[in-house]
Amino acid sequence: MTTSKVHTHAKSLSPRFPLRALLILSLGVLVTVTAESLPAGMMPEMASDLGVSPLQVGLLISVWAATVILTSVPLANATARFDRRLVVGSALTVFAAANIVTAFAPDYAFALSARIAAAAAHGTFWAVVIVYASSLLTPAHLGRGLAIVTAGGTAATVAGLPLATMLAQAWGWRVVFVILGLLAVGIGAMVVIGMPSHRPADIRDGKGAGGFWRDPSLPSLTNLGVAAVLIAIAQFASFTYIRPYLDLSASFDPEWSSGLLFIYGVAGLIGVVAAGYLADRLPRASLIGVHLAFVASFLLLTLLPSVTAAVVSGLIGWGVAIGALFPLLQTTLMRVATERTRTLASAGIVVLFNIGIAVGPWLGGVLGGATTPTVNTMVSAGIMLIATVFGTIGVVLAARRLRA
């Protein structure tokens, strides 16, 4: 029988909690996620300098997501037999080079090409970083450790992108890309030079005769994957139109919007901290609870948009849920996956979430998010309810798998 424990090499597993290594990986997550959405925060500056429309600058984000969707799994499979420390470090180095090249782009086509290269490196990094982080952790520390790593993504939303936007306004958008590139190459060097190696076990034996498709982790992973893409669609169908919701549905003055979004971001950080505690104690019940928190938050925002306390509570619940989601989901995936499916699970969740990022805003626009945003939150609640069904099935199958 294939073991359900997270595979680790004796060389890479430390009896102590590897806080320094996890913080380095979390910084890598912060830098890459900040770069992902960077054109949104610097749209006027980039459009003016490159001589294109804001829509074309926005496409730099869409092309990024499409590149991640198309390249993450193939590149993860291509690098599956290499030392994951070197894969993480190399991906960050390529990412750094592509961002620095973007800073010197003479025109839009050049910038677009550089963004595609950076997105491919970003997808490879995300496909491997969770698996590599898991190899550094004992099973008892897995949830807390992955919460630290994924906290970099939340920090990018709360602090990274706003700071980068301020720097772009002060020094120009090209300087920001150079800074991100230099940070990424520095983090990549720290990974390669100062962190333990981890070469995956050779799993070529048993791949034939339908070995992969008979893997005992697939039913749970499939249901959790369906839940993940539905969550992403629901998230971005509503969050893309959060400003119209606050302005039109909730009738807040425009100057309140930044403060409310800051509260949402801080709630996300609280969710990450809570997930780090719960993932090693009540991982499966907490994951189901996060699904239900999404449903409750969207319903609150839909039914009581004119009640200030309800809107603030809904934003806090929503922020906590999105912050807690990734640590809890990734912990469950890494625990239930076998060595054969672990890299696919990590890469696949990146692909599925990016599909949601691509579909969600489109769906939100079709629903009329710019003029009737409560329709979006209502539909998001319904989608989240369906996601809860798939997520619960995935968690139940995961529990059975881990008891087998």
C-alpha positions in Angstrom: 0.0 0.0 0.0 1.2 3.5 -0.8 2.0 5.5 2.3 -0.2 8.5 3.1 2.5 10.4 5.0 4.3 13.3 3.4 7.5 12.0 1.9 10.7 13.5 3.2 14.4 12.8 2.9 16.3 12.3 6.1 18.7 15.0 5.0 15.9 17.6 4.5 13.8 16.9 7.5 14.7 18.8 10.6 13.4 17.9 14.1 13.2 21.6 14.8 10.6 23.9 13.2 12.4 25.4 10.2 11.1 28.9 10.6 14.0 30.6 8.7 13.5 28.4 5.6 9.7 28.9 5.7 10.1 32.7 5.9 12.4 32.7 2.9 9.9 30.7 0.9 7.1 33.1 2.1 9.1 36.0 0.9 9.3 34.3 -2.5 5.6 33.9 -2.5 5.1 37.6 -1.6 7.3 38.8 -4.4 5.8 36.6 -7.1 2.2 37.3 -6.1 2.9 41.1 -6.0 4.4 40.9 -9.5 1.3 39.0 -10.8 -1.1 41.9 -10.2 1.5 44.7 -10.5 0.1 46.2 -13.8 -3.2 46.8 -12.1 -1.6 49.1 -9.6 0.5 50.9 -12.2 -1.9 51.0 -15.1 -1.8 54.7 -15.9 2.0 54.9 -15.7 2.5 51.8 -17.9 -0.1 52.8 -20.4 1.4 56.3 -20.9 5.0 55.1 -21.1 4.3 52.2 -23.5 1.9 54.1 -25.6 -1.0 51.7 -25.2 -4.5 51.8 -23.7 -5.3 50.8 -20.1 -7.1 47.8 -21.5 -3.9 46.5 -23.1 -2.1 46.9 -19.8 -4.8 44.9 -18.1 -4.3 42.1 -20.7 -0.8 41.7 -19.2 -2.6 40.2 -16.1 -4.9 38.0 -18.3 -2.0 36.7 -20.4 -0.1 36.0 -17.1 -3.0 33.8 -15.9 -3.3 32.0 -19.2 0.4 31.3 -19.2 0.2 29.8 -15.7 -2.8 27.7 -16.7 -1.0 26.3 -19.8 2.5 25.8 -18.4 2.3 24.9 -14.7 1.5 21.2 -15.0 3.9 20.5 -17.9 6.8 22.3 -16.3 6.1 20.7 -12.9 6.2 17.3 -14.6 9.3 18.2 -16.5 11.1 19.1 -13.3 9.6 16.4 -11.1 12.8 14.3 -10.8 15.1 17.3 -10.0 16.1 18.5 -6.5 13.2 20.7 -5.6 15.4 23.2 -3.8 17.1 23.9 -7.2 13.8 24.0 -9.0 12.5 26.7 -6.6 15.8 28.7 -6.8 15.9 28.4 -10.6 12.3 29.5 -11.0 12.9 32.5 -8.9 16.1 33.4 -10.9 14.2 33.2 -14.2 11.4 35.2 -12.7 13.9 37.8 -11.5 15.5 38.0 -15.0 12.1 38.4 -16.7 11.0 41.2 -14.4 14.3 43.1 -14.9 13.9 42.7 -18.6 10.3 44.0 -18.4 11.7 47.1 -16.7 13.8 47.8 -19.9 11.0 47.0 -22.4 11.1 49.4 -25.3 7.6 48.7 -26.3 4.4 46.8 -25.4 5.2 43.6 -27.4 8.5 43.3 -25.6 6.9 43.8 -22.2 4.2 41.2 -23.0 6.9 38.6 -24.0 8.8 39.2 -20.8 5.6 38.9 -18.7 4.9 35.5 -20.4 8.4 34.3 -19.3 7.8 35.6 -15.8 4.4 33.9 -15.6 5.9 30.5 -16.6 8.5 30.8 -13.9 5.8 31.9 -11.4 3.7 28.8 -12.3 6.7 26.5 -11.8 7.6 28.2 -8.5 4.1 27.8 -7.2 3.8 24.2 -8.4 6.8 23.2 -6.4 7.1 25.5 -3.4 4.4 23.9 -1.4 5.8 20.4 -2.0 9.3 21.6 -1.1 8.0 23.3 2.0 6.2 20.1 3.0 9.4 18.1 2.7 11.0 20.4 5.4 8.2 19.8 7.9 7.2 17.0 10.3 3.6 15.9 9.9 2.8 17.6 13.2 4.0 20.9 11.9 2.7 20.7 8.4 -0.3 23.0 8.8 1.6 25.7 10.7 4.5 25.6 8.3 2.3 25.9 5.1 0.4 28.7 6.7 3.6 30.7 7.0 4.6 30.0 3.4 1.1 30.9 2.0 0.9 34.0 4.2 3.2 35.7 1.6 0.3 35.7 -0.8 -1.9 37.5 1.7 0.9 39.9 2.6 1.3 40.7 -1.1 -2.4 41.8 -1.3 -2.3 43.8 1.9 1.1 45.4 1.7 3.1 44.3 -1.4 0.8 45.7 -4.2 -0.1 49.0 -2.4 3.6 49.6 -1.6 4.6 48.8 -5.2 1.9 51.2 -6.5 3.2 54.0 -4.2 6.8 53.4 -5.4 5.6 53.5 -9.1 4.0 56.8 -8.5 7.1 58.2 -6.9 9.9 56.6 -9.0 8.3 55.1 -12.1 7.0 51.7 -12.9 10.3 50.5 -14.3 12.1 50.9 -11.0 9.5 48.7 -9.3 10.1 45.9 -11.7 13.8 46.1 -11.1 13.3 46.1 -7.4 11.1 43.0 -7.6 13.7 41.3 -9.8 16.5 42.0 -7.4 14.5 40.7 -4.5 13.6 37.6 -6.3 17.2 36.8 -7.3 18.3 37.4 -3.7 15.6 35.0 -2.4 16.5 32.4 -5.0 20.2 32.6 -4.0 19.2 32.1 -0.3 17.2 29.0 -1.3 20.0 27.4 -3.3 22.8 28.3 -1.0 21.3 28.0 2.5 18.4 25.5 2.3 18.4 21.7 2.4 18.0 19.7 -0.8 15.1 17.4 -1.5 15.1 15.0 -4.4 11.7 13.2 -4.9 11.6 9.5 -4.6 11.8 7.6 -7.9 8.2 6.5 -8.6 8.7 5.2 -12.1 7.9 1.7 -10.9 4.2 1.1 -11.0 3.3 3.9 -13.4 2.2 1.3 -15.9 -0.9 -0.8 -15.9 -3.0 2.3 -15.0 -1.0 2.9 -11.8 -1.6 6.7 -11.8 -5.3 6.4 -12.5 -5.7 3.9 -9.7 -3.9 6.0 -7.2 -5.9 6.0 -4.0 -5.6 9.8 -3.5 -7.3 10.8 -6.8 -11.0 10.7 -5.7 -10.3 13.1 -2.9 -8.0 15.3 -4.9 -10.5 15.5 -7.7 -13.3 16.7 -5.5 -11.1 19.2 -3.7 -9.9 20.5 -7.1 -13.5 21.0 -8.3 -14.2 22.9 -5.0 -11.1 25.0 -5.5 -12.1 26.2 -9.0 -15.6 27.0 -7.9 -14.3 29.0 -4.9 -12.0 31.0 -7.2 -14.9 31.7 -9.6 -17.1 32.8 -6.7 -14.3 34.9 -5.2 -13.4 36.9 -8.3 -17.0 37.2 -9.6 -17.7 39.4 -6.5 -14.3 40.8 -5.5 -13.6 42.2 -8.9 -16.7 44.4 -8.4 -16.2 45.2 -4.7 -15.9 48.9 -5.4 -19.3 49.1 -7.2 -20.8 47.1 -4.3 -19.4 49.5 -1.7 -20.4 52.6 -3.7 -23.8 51.6 -5.1 -25.2 48.7 -3.0 -23.8 49.7 0.4 -23.8 53.4 -0.3 -20.4 54.2 1.3 -18.7 57.4 0.5 -15.7 56.7 -1.8 -13.1 57.7 0.9 -14.3 54.8 3.0 -13.5 52.2 0.4 -9.7 51.9 1.0 -10.3 51.6 4.8 -12.9 48.8 4.3 -10.6 47.0 1.9 -7.8 47.3 4.4 -10.0 45.7 7.0 -10.7 42.9 4.5 -6.9 42.4 4.0 -6.2 42.4 7.7 -9.0 39.8 8.2 -7.2 37.7 5.6 -4.0 37.8 7.7 -6.0 36.7 10.7 -7.4 33.9 8.6 -3.9 32.7 7.8 -2.9 32.8 11.5 -6.0 30.9 12.5 -5.5 28.3 9.7 -1.9 27.7 10.9 -3.3 26.8 14.3 -6.3 24.8 13.1 -4.6 22.9 10.2 -2.6 20.7 12.6 -5.5 20.2 15.0 -8.9 20.2 13.1 -7.8 20.3 9.5 -10.8 18.7 7.8 -13.5 20.3 10.0 -11.8 23.7 9.6 -11.8 23.4 5.7 -15.5 22.7 5.7 -16.0 25.6 8.1 -14.2 27.9 5.6 -16.6 26.9 2.8 -19.5 27.7 5.0 -18.0 31.0 6.1 -17.8 32.0 2.4 -21.5 31.2 2.0 -22.5 33.1 5.1 -20.5 36.2 4.2 -21.8 36.4 0.6 -25.4 36.0 1.9 -24.9 38.7 4.5 -23.5 41.1 1.8 -26.4 40.2 -0.5 -29.3 40.5 2.0 -28.2 43.4 4.1 -26.2 45.9 2.0 -27.7 48.9 3.7 -26.7 47.8 7.2 -23.2 49.0 7.9 -22.5 46.4 10.6 -23.6 43.6 8.3 -21.4 44.8 5.5 -18.3 45.1 7.7 -19.0 41.7 9.3 -19.5 40.2 5.8 -16.2 41.7 4.6 -14.4 40.4 7.8 -15.9 36.9 7.4 -15.0 36.9 3.7 -11.4 38.0 4.4 -10.9 35.5 7.1 -12.2 32.7 4.8 -10.0 33.6 1.9 -7.0 33.9 4.1 -7.6 30.6 5.8 -8.5 28.7 2.6 -5.0 28.2 1.1 -3.2 26.9 4.2 -6.0 24.5 5.0 -6.5 23.3 1.5 -2.8 22.9 0.8 -2.3 21.0 4.1 -5.1 18.6 3.2 -3.8 18.1 -0.3 -0.2 17.4 0.9 -1.4 15.0 3.5 -3.8 13.0 1.3 -1.6 12.9 -1.9 0.9 10.1 -2.6 4.4 10.7 -3.9 3.0 10.0 -7.4 0.3 12.7 -7.1 1.8 15.3 -4.8 3.4 17.5 -7.5 0.3 17.3 -9.7 -1.9 18.3 -6.7 0.3 21.3 -6.0 0.5 22.4 -9.6 -3.1 21.5 -10.3 -4.5 23.8 -7.6 -2.5 26.7 -9.1 -4.0 26.0 -12.5 -7.5 25.6 -11.2 -7.3 28.8 -9.2 -6.1 30.7 -12.2 -9.0 29.3 -14.2 -11.2 30.8 -11.6 -9.3 34.1 -11.8 -9.9 34.2 -15.5 -13.6 33.1 -15.4 -14.7 34.9 -12.3 -14.3 38.6 -13.5 -16.0 37.6 -16.8 -18.9 36.1 -15.0 -19.1 39.1 -12.8 -19.4 41.4 -15.8 -22.0 39.2 -17.4 -24.1 39.4 -14.2 -23.9 43.2 -14.2 -21.5 43.7 -11.4 -20.8 47.3 -12.3 -24.4 48.3 -11.8 -26.1 45.5 -9.7 -23.3 44.0 -7.6 -25.6 42.3 -5.1 -26.5 39.9 -8.0 -22.8 38.9 -8.0 -22.7 38.2 -4.3 -25.9 36.2 -4.5 -24.5 34.1 -7.3 -21.2 33.7 -5.5 -23.1 32.4 -2.5 -24.8 29.8 -4.7 -21.5 28.8 -6.3 -19.9 28.5 -2.9 -22.7 26.3 -1.7 -22.0 23.9 -4.6 -18.2 24.2 -3.7 -19.1 23.2 -0.1 -20.7 20.0 -1.4 -17.6 19.0 -3.4 -15.3 20.1 -0.6 -17.1 18.1 2.0 -17.0 15.0 -0.3 -13.2 15.6 -0.8 -12.7 15.9 3.0 -14.6 12.8 3.7 -12.7 10.8 1.1 -9.4 12.3 2.5 -10.3 11.1 6.0 -11.0 7.6 4.7 -7.8 7.6 2.7 -5.7 8.6 5.7 -7.3 5.9 7.8 -6.6 3.2 5.2 
